[in-house]
Amino acid sequence: MSVRLKRNEFCVIWRDNNFSSKPEYNNKFDAIFKAFLKERMKYIEKTSNFNTYPCETSEEVLNLIRKKNIIK
């Protein structure tokens, strides 16, 4: 058995407060919007050749960039 791995050339880093598990606006639309974002993420993963990374904070984004060696 052989396996060939191909690294995707591009990635999408999506920074949004709504990726957190805690409520953002404390109203009935929080759960609806979070479910919508989750569905969008699934759609992007299925239809594109990009790696997608949802991040909640800017610090999380910077740590991801450093980890992936996007910027030195």
Backbone torsions as a table, in degrees:
resi	resn	phi	psi	omega
1	MET	NA	134.8	175.9
2	SER	-127.5	150.2	-178.8
3	VAL	-130.8	133.9	176.5
4	ARG	-115.8	122.8	178.4
5	LEU	-103.8	138.1	177.7
6	LYS	-123.8	128.6	178.9
7	ARG	-83.0	131.5	176.4
8	ASN	-68.9	139.3	-176.0
9	GLU	-75.0	-29.9	-175.4
10	PHE	-122.4	157.9	173.6
11	CYS	-140.5	158.6	177.1
12	VAL	-116.9	123.0	174.4
13	ILE	-107.7	112.7	-174.4
14	TRP	-107.3	107.2	-179.8
15	ARG	-97.6	120.5	-178.2
16	ASP	-154.6	133.2	177.8
17	ASN	-62.8	-24.7	-175.8
18	ASN	-74.3	-4.0	175.5
19	PHE	-80.2	-6.0	178.9
20	SER	-75.4	160.8	-179.8
21	SER	-83.3	-18.5	-179.8
22	LYS	-84.7	153.3	-179.5
23	PRO	-64.8	142.1	-177.8
24	GLU	-94.7	-43.6	-175.0
25	TYR	-114.3	-4.2	178.8
26	ASN	55.4	44.5	173.5
27	ASN	-137.6	-178.1	-175.0
28	LYS	-69.6	-16.0	-177.1
29	PHE	-84.4	-12.2	179.0
30	ASP	-56.2	-53.3	-177.4
31	ALA	-64.2	-38.9	-179.6
32	ILE	-64.7	-45.9	-178.2
33	PHE	-68.6	-38.5	178.5
34	LYS	-64.8	-38.5	176.2
35	ALA	-65.8	-38.9	177.5
36	PHE	-62.3	-44.2	178.5
37	LEU	-62.6	-40.0	179.4
38	LYS	-63.4	-40.6	177.7
39	GLU	-66.3	-39.6	177.5
40	ARG	-62.5	-41.2	178.6
41	MET	-62.4	-43.3	177.8
42	LYS	-61.8	-42.0	180.0
43	TYR	-63.3	-44.7	179.7
44	ILE	-62.1	-43.2	-179.3
45	GLU	-64.4	-35.2	-178.8
46	LYS	-77.0	-34.0	-170.2
47	THR	-102.3	-5.8	-177.1
48	SER	-124.5	167.2	174.9
49	ASN	-101.9	25.9	-179.6
50	PHE	-101.4	147.2	166.3
51	ASN	-84.5	130.5	179.7
52	THR	-111.9	136.9	-178.7
53	TYR	-128.0	104.5	175.4
54	PRO	-78.9	130.9	179.9
55	CYS	-128.9	146.6	-177.1
56	GLU	-93.3	-34.3	-175.9
57	THR	-127.6	161.6	177.5
58	SER	-66.1	-35.3	178.1
59	GLU	-63.4	-39.5	176.8
60	GLU	-63.0	-39.4	177.6
61	VAL	-63.4	-47.0	-179.6
62	LEU	-62.3	-40.0	177.4
63	ASN	-64.0	-39.0	178.0
64	LEU	-64.8	-42.7	179.4
65	ILE	-62.5	-43.3	178.4
66	ARG	-64.5	-41.0	-178.2
67	LYS	-65.8	-38.3	-177.9
68	LYS	-85.1	-2.9	-179.0
69	ASN	57.2	37.5	177.3
70	ILE	-72.0	-43.7	177.7
71	ILE	-124.8	134.0	180.0
72	LYS	-97.9	NA	NA
